[in-house]
Amino acid sequence: MRFVAQSLWSCLMLGVVIGTTHPARAEDRKPAAARSDDLMVKDPLRRARRARATGKWTEAHAAYKAAFEAIDATSVTERESAEIAGELGLCELKLRRFRDAAEHLAWSLERRKALSPEQQKGFADGLAKAVRHVATLYLSVDPPDAEVLVDGKPIGRPRRTYTLFFEPGKHMVKAQAPGREEGSQTLDAQAATEPTMTIQLPRAAVSSAGEGEPAGPTKKAATEARAARPSAPAPAPSATWPGTARIGGVVLTTATAAAGGIFLLRANVVHGDLREGDVRRRAQGWTSSTCRDAGAAAACADIHGQIKERNLFATLGKVSLATSAVFGVATAASFFTETALFGAAPAAGGLHAAPVATSEQAGLILWGAW
C-alpha cells in the first residue's frame, strides 16, 4: 500500500514539473521570433533616421527602403507602415526620384487616418511637389480581375481603378485576363498632367477548331488578314453629345410635365372650393353687391385670395406644360441632329424613349427590344 502511494505521488510531481516547464519553453521561443521581426524593421529605421539627421539622403533612402520592403513579412502596425512609406517618399523627393516619391507618398496618404496631422501635412506637401514632375494617370480596367502591365512589368494586385505615376515620355499600358482579348494603349506622359484611360477587354471569340489543333495555312492566312485589317476609329467625343442631350431632355420634359400637372391639379382643387363656397353663400342670400357691405370685407378678401391662388396655379401649370413640350421637341430633334452632323443613324437595337405632353397629361413612349 505504501509503495502504491509513493508511486502515485511521484507521478503527480512529474506531471506538475512537466506542466510548469513546457509552457515556459514555448514562451521563450515566441519572444525570439518577435525580436527577429523587430530587427527586420527597427534596425533599418534606426539607421535611416541617423542618416536623415545628418543629411545623408542616399543612405537614409536605402535604409527606409529596406524597412518598407520588410513590412509584409513582419507584424508592424498600420501607423508604422504609413510613416515608413511617407519618410521613404520624402527621401526620394530629395534625391529627385519623383515617380517613386509620388508612389510612396500616395501609398502613405491612403492610410492617412493612422498618421498624425503634422505627418499628413508633410507627406501631402511632398506629394504636391512630386506630381509637378510626373504624369498622374487615372486608369480603369474592365474586368477588375485583369492583370495590368506597364512597360511590360506587372504593377501589383488587380483592381478596377488605379492611380499611377509616370516619368515624362512614351509608355505602354497593357491589360490581360483569362478568356478575354488583350488590350493595350500608349500613353504620352507629360509632367504635371492628369490623363485618364479606360481599358475594356472583350470576351475572346470561341474558335470552332480545337484549341490543340495546329494552325493550317488557311487559318494562318485568315489570322494575318485580321491583324492587317485597320481597326475602326473610335468615335469623336463630340459625337456623343446628342445622346447626352436626349437623356437631359427626357429628364427635363418629365420634370416640367409633372410640375405642370401638379399646378393644374391644385388650381382645379381651389376652383372647386370656390364653386362650393359660392353655392353656400348664395343659399345664405349673398348677391354680387354683398361685398360692398362693410361687414363682409373679410369674407370677400378670402374669396379674392382664393381666386388669385387659382389663377396663379393655373398659369404655372400651363407654362410648365408648354416648357415640357419645348423640351420634348428638342429631345426628338436630337435624333435627327446626330444623323445630320455625324452621318450615323441611331442604333437599331436597344431601348428608345420619346416624351409626349398634352394640355392634360404627360408621359414617355418606350419602344425597342430589351
C-alpha positions as CSV (number, residue, x, y, z in Angstrom):
1,M,0.0,0.0,0.0
2,R,2.8,2.4,0.9
3,F,4.5,1.5,-2.4
4,V,1.4,2.4,-4.4
5,A,1.0,5.7,-2.6
6,Q,4.7,6.6,-3.3
7,S,4.2,5.8,-7.0
8,L,1.1,8.0,-7.3
9,W,2.9,10.8,-5.5
10,S,5.9,10.5,-7.9
11,C,3.6,10.6,-11.0
12,L,1.8,13.6,-9.6
13,M,5.0,15.6,-9.1
14,L,6.3,14.6,-12.5
15,G,3.1,16.0,-14.1
16,V,3.5,19.3,-12.2
17,V,7.1,19.7,-13.3
18,I,6.2,19.0,-17.0
19,G,3.1,21.3,-16.8
20,T,5.2,24.2,-15.5
21,T,8.3,23.8,-17.6
22,H,6.9,23.1,-21.0
23,P,4.9,26.4,-21.5
24,A,8.0,28.3,-20.3
25,R,10.0,26.9,-23.3
26,A,7.2,27.8,-25.7
27,E,7.1,31.3,-24.4
28,D,10.9,31.5,-24.7
29,R,10.6,30.8,-28.4
30,K,7.9,33.5,-29.2
31,P,9.9,36.5,-28.0
32,A,12.8,35.3,-30.0
33,A,10.7,35.3,-33.2
34,A,9.2,38.7,-32.2
35,R,12.7,40.1,-31.7
36,S,13.8,38.8,-35.1
37,D,10.8,40.5,-36.7
38,D,11.5,43.7,-34.9
39,L,15.1,43.8,-36.1
40,M,13.9,43.5,-39.8
41,V,12.2,46.9,-39.5
42,K,13.5,48.7,-36.4
43,D,17.2,48.2,-37.2
44,P,16.9,49.8,-40.7
45,L,14.7,52.5,-39.2
46,R,17.4,53.5,-36.7
47,R,20.0,53.6,-39.5
48,A,17.6,55.6,-41.7
49,R,16.8,58.2,-39.0
50,R,20.5,58.7,-38.2
51,A,21.4,59.2,-41.9
52,R,18.5,61.6,-42.4
53,A,19.5,63.6,-39.4
54,T,23.0,64.1,-40.9
55,G,21.7,64.9,-44.4
56,K,22.9,61.6,-45.9
57,W,19.8,61.1,-48.1
58,T,21.2,58.2,-50.2
59,E,21.9,56.1,-47.0
60,A,18.6,57.1,-45.5
61,H,16.8,56.1,-48.7
62,A,18.4,52.7,-48.7
63,A,17.6,52.1,-45.1
64,Y,13.9,53.3,-45.4
65,K,13.5,51.1,-48.5
66,A,14.8,48.0,-46.6
67,A,12.3,48.7,-43.8
68,F,9.5,49.3,-46.3
69,E,10.2,46.0,-48.1
70,A,10.1,44.2,-44.8
71,I,6.6,45.4,-43.9
72,D,4.8,42.4,-45.4
73,A,7.0,39.9,-43.6
74,T,6.6,41.5,-40.2
75,S,3.8,42.5,-37.8
76,V,4.2,46.3,-37.8
77,T,1.2,48.5,-37.2
78,E,-0.6,50.5,-39.9
79,R,0.8,53.7,-38.4
80,E,4.3,52.4,-38.7
81,S,3.8,51.3,-42.3
82,A,2.3,54.6,-43.3
83,E,5.1,56.5,-41.6
84,I,7.9,54.4,-43.3
85,A,6.3,54.8,-46.7
86,G,6.0,58.6,-46.2
87,E,9.6,59.1,-45.0
88,L,10.8,56.9,-47.9
89,G,8.9,59.2,-50.3
90,L,10.4,62.3,-48.8
91,C,13.9,60.9,-49.2
92,E,13.2,60.1,-52.9
93,L,11.9,63.6,-53.3
94,K,15.2,64.9,-52.0
95,L,17.1,62.6,-54.5
96,R,14.8,63.8,-57.4
97,R,13.3,60.4,-57.9
98,F,9.9,62.0,-58.4
99,R,7.9,59.0,-59.7
100,D,9.0,56.8,-56.8
101,A,8.4,59.6,-54.3
102,A,4.8,60.1,-55.7
103,E,4.0,56.4,-55.4
104,H,5.2,56.0,-51.8
105,L,3.7,59.3,-50.6
106,A,0.4,58.4,-52.2
107,W,0.6,54.9,-50.6
108,S,1.2,56.5,-47.2
109,L,-1.7,59.0,-47.6
110,E,-4.1,56.2,-48.4
111,R,-3.7,55.4,-44.7
112,R,-3.9,59.0,-43.5
113,K,-6.1,58.1,-40.6
114,A,-3.1,56.4,-39.0
115,L,-0.9,59.4,-39.3
116,S,-0.6,62.5,-37.1
117,P,-1.8,65.8,-38.5
118,E,1.8,67.0,-38.9
119,Q,2.7,63.9,-40.8
120,Q,-0.4,64.2,-43.1
121,K,0.6,67.8,-44.0
122,G,4.2,67.0,-44.6
123,F,3.5,64.0,-46.8
124,A,0.8,65.8,-48.7
125,D,3.1,68.8,-49.4
126,G,5.7,66.3,-50.6
127,L,3.3,64.6,-52.9
128,A,2.2,68.0,-54.3
129,K,5.8,68.8,-55.2
130,A,6.4,65.3,-56.7
131,V,3.4,65.3,-59.1
132,R,4.7,68.5,-60.7
133,H,7.4,66.5,-62.4
134,V,5.3,63.4,-63.4
135,A,2.1,62.5,-65.1
136,T,-0.7,61.2,-62.9
137,L,-2.8,58.5,-64.8
138,Y,-6.3,57.6,-63.6
139,L,-6.8,54.1,-65.1
140,S,-10.0,52.0,-65.0
141,V,-10.0,48.4,-66.2
142,D,-12.8,46.0,-67.0
143,P,-12.9,43.2,-65.9
144,P,-11.5,44.2,-62.5
145,D,-9.5,41.0,-62.1
146,A,-7.4,41.7,-65.2
147,E,-3.6,41.9,-64.7
148,V,-2.2,45.3,-65.7
149,L,1.4,45.7,-67.0
150,V,3.2,49.0,-67.5
151,D,6.1,48.8,-70.0
152,G,6.0,45.0,-69.7
153,K,6.1,44.9,-65.8
154,P,3.1,43.9,-63.6
155,I,2.0,46.6,-61.2
156,G,0.6,44.5,-58.4
157,R,-2.7,43.2,-57.1
158,P,-5.6,43.6,-59.7
159,R,-8.4,46.0,-59.0
160,R,-10.9,48.1,-61.0
161,T,-9.2,51.5,-60.7
162,Y,-5.6,52.7,-60.4
163,T,-3.7,55.9,-59.8
164,L,-0.4,55.6,-61.5
165,F,2.6,57.9,-61.8
166,F,4.8,58.2,-65.0
167,E,8.0,59.9,-65.9
168,P,7.5,62.1,-69.0
169,G,7.8,60.1,-72.2
170,K,6.1,57.2,-74.1
171,H,4.7,54.3,-72.1
172,M,2.7,51.2,-72.9
173,V,-0.2,50.2,-70.6
174,K,-1.5,46.6,-71.2
175,A,-4.2,44.5,-69.6
176,Q,-4.9,40.8,-69.9
177,A,-7.3,38.3,-68.3
178,P,-8.2,34.6,-68.9
179,G,-10.9,34.2,-71.5
180,R,-10.5,37.9,-72.7
181,E,-8.8,39.5,-75.6
182,E,-5.7,41.5,-74.7
183,G,-6.0,45.3,-74.5
184,S,-3.3,47.9,-74.6
185,Q,-2.9,51.7,-75.0
186,T,0.0,54.0,-75.4
187,L,0.5,56.9,-73.0
188,D,2.4,60.0,-73.9
189,A,3.1,61.2,-70.4
190,Q,3.6,64.9,-69.8
191,A,4.7,66.4,-66.5
192,A,2.0,68.0,-64.2
193,T,-0.8,66.4,-66.3
194,E,-3.6,64.1,-65.1
195,P,-4.8,62.0,-68.1
196,T,-7.5,59.3,-67.8
197,M,-7.6,55.9,-69.5
198,T,-10.1,53.1,-69.8
199,I,-9.2,49.6,-71.0
200,Q,-12.1,47.2,-71.6
201,L,-11.3,43.6,-72.5
202,P,-13.9,41.9,-74.7
203,R,-14.5,38.2,-74.3
204,A,-12.4,36.1,-76.6
205,A,-14.1,34.6,-79.6
206,V,-14.7,30.8,-79.3
207,S,-12.9,29.1,-82.2
208,S,-14.7,26.2,-84.0
209,A,-11.4,24.3,-84.3
210,G,-9.9,22.5,-81.2
211,E,-7.5,24.6,-79.2
212,G,-4.8,22.0,-79.5
213,E,-5.1,21.7,-83.3
214,P,-2.2,23.2,-85.2
215,A,-2.9,26.2,-87.3
216,G,-3.0,25.3,-91.0
217,P,-2.2,27.6,-94.0
218,T,-5.8,28.8,-94.3
219,K,-6.2,29.6,-90.7
220,K,-2.9,31.3,-90.6
221,A,-3.8,33.5,-93.6
222,A,-7.1,34.4,-92.0
223,T,-5.4,35.4,-88.8
224,E,-2.9,37.6,-90.6
225,A,-5.6,39.2,-92.6
226,R,-7.5,40.1,-89.4
227,A,-4.3,41.5,-87.9
228,A,-3.7,43.6,-91.0
229,R,-7.2,44.9,-91.2
230,P,-7.4,48.5,-89.9
231,S,-9.5,48.9,-86.8
232,A,-12.4,51.2,-86.9
233,P,-11.6,54.6,-85.5
234,A,-13.1,55.5,-82.1
235,P,-16.0,57.9,-82.3
236,A,-15.1,61.5,-81.7
237,P,-16.0,62.9,-78.3
238,S,-18.3,65.4,-79.9
239,A,-20.4,62.6,-81.4
240,T,-21.6,61.6,-78.0
241,W,-23.3,64.9,-77.1
242,P,-26.7,64.1,-78.8
243,G,-27.1,61.1,-76.5
244,T,-26.4,63.3,-73.5
245,A,-28.8,65.9,-74.8
246,R,-31.5,63.2,-75.2
247,I,-31.1,62.0,-71.6
248,G,-31.2,65.5,-70.3
249,G,-34.2,66.3,-72.5
250,V,-36.2,63.3,-71.2
251,V,-35.4,64.3,-67.6
252,L,-36.4,67.9,-68.1
253,T,-39.5,67.0,-70.1
254,T,-40.7,64.6,-67.5
255,A,-40.0,67.0,-64.6
256,T,-41.7,70.0,-66.2
257,A,-44.7,67.9,-67.3
258,A,-45.1,66.5,-63.8
259,A,-44.8,70.0,-62.3
260,G,-47.4,71.3,-64.7
261,G,-49.8,68.5,-63.8
262,I,-49.4,69.3,-60.0
263,F,-50.0,73.0,-60.6
264,L,-53.2,72.4,-62.7
265,L,-54.4,69.9,-60.1
266,R,-54.0,72.5,-57.3
267,A,-55.8,75.1,-59.4
268,N,-58.7,72.7,-60.0
269,V,-58.9,72.0,-56.3
270,V,-59.1,75.7,-55.4
271,H,-61.6,76.3,-58.2
272,G,-63.8,73.5,-56.7
273,D,-63.6,75.2,-53.3
274,L,-64.7,78.5,-54.8
275,R,-67.7,76.9,-56.5
276,E,-68.8,75.1,-53.3
277,G,-68.4,78.4,-51.4
278,D,-70.3,80.3,-54.0
279,V,-73.3,77.8,-53.8
280,R,-73.2,78.0,-50.0
281,R,-73.1,81.8,-50.0
282,R,-76.0,82.1,-52.5
283,A,-78.1,79.9,-50.2
284,Q,-77.3,82.4,-47.4
285,G,-78.6,85.3,-49.5
286,W,-75.4,86.6,-51.0
287,T,-75.6,88.7,-54.2
288,S,-73.0,90.4,-56.4
289,S,-73.3,93.5,-54.3
290,T,-72.8,91.9,-50.9
291,C,-69.0,92.5,-50.9
292,R,-69.7,96.3,-50.9
293,D,-71.1,96.0,-47.3
294,A,-68.6,96.8,-44.6
295,G,-69.4,93.6,-42.6
296,A,-68.5,91.3,-45.5
297,A,-65.0,92.7,-46.2
298,A,-63.1,89.9,-44.5
299,A,-65.0,87.1,-46.2
300,C,-64.7,88.9,-49.6
301,A,-60.9,89.2,-49.1
302,D,-60.7,85.4,-48.6
303,I,-62.7,84.9,-51.8
304,H,-60.3,87.3,-53.8
305,G,-57.3,85.4,-52.3
306,Q,-58.7,82.1,-53.5
307,I,-59.3,83.5,-57.0
308,K,-55.7,84.8,-57.2
309,E,-54.3,81.4,-56.0
310,R,-56.4,79.5,-58.6
311,N,-55.2,81.8,-61.4
312,L,-51.6,81.6,-60.3
313,F,-51.5,77.8,-60.2
314,A,-53.4,77.6,-63.5
315,T,-50.8,79.9,-65.1
316,L,-47.9,78.0,-63.7
317,G,-49.4,74.7,-64.9
318,K,-49.8,75.9,-68.4
319,V,-46.3,77.4,-68.6
320,S,-44.8,74.2,-67.2
321,L,-46.7,72.1,-69.8
322,A,-45.6,74.4,-72.6
323,T,-42.0,74.2,-71.4
324,S,-42.3,70.4,-71.3
325,A,-43.5,70.4,-74.9
326,V,-40.5,72.5,-75.9
327,F,-38.1,70.1,-74.2
328,G,-39.9,67.2,-75.8
329,V,-39.5,68.7,-79.3
330,A,-35.8,69.4,-78.7
331,T,-35.2,65.9,-77.5
332,A,-36.9,64.4,-80.5
333,A,-34.8,66.8,-82.7
334,S,-31.6,65.5,-81.2
335,F,-32.1,62.1,-83.0
336,F,-32.0,63.9,-86.4
337,T,-29.2,66.2,-85.3
338,E,-26.9,63.3,-84.7
339,T,-27.7,61.8,-88.1
340,A,-27.3,65.1,-89.9
341,L,-24.0,66.1,-88.3
342,F,-22.2,62.8,-87.9
343,G,-23.8,60.6,-90.5
344,A,-24.7,58.0,-88.0
345,A,-28.2,56.6,-87.6
346,P,-29.5,55.8,-84.2
347,A,-28.8,52.3,-83.1
348,A,-31.3,49.8,-84.3
349,G,-31.3,47.7,-81.1
350,G,-31.8,48.7,-77.6
351,L,-34.5,50.7,-75.8
352,H,-35.6,54.1,-77.0
353,A,-37.7,56.8,-75.3
354,A,-39.6,59.8,-76.5
355,P,-41.5,62.3,-74.3
356,V,-45.2,63.1,-75.0
357,A,-47.0,66.0,-73.4
358,T,-50.5,67.5,-73.9
359,S,-52.5,70.1,-72.0
360,E,-53.9,67.5,-69.6
361,Q,-51.2,64.8,-69.3
362,A,-47.6,64.0,-69.9
363,G,-45.5,60.8,-70.3
364,L,-43.0,58.7,-72.3
365,I,-43.3,56.4,-75.2
366,L,-40.8,53.5,-75.0
367,W,-40.0,51.1,-77.9
368,G,-37.3,48.7,-78.8
369,A,-36.0,45.3,-77.6
370,W,-34.9,44.6,-74.1
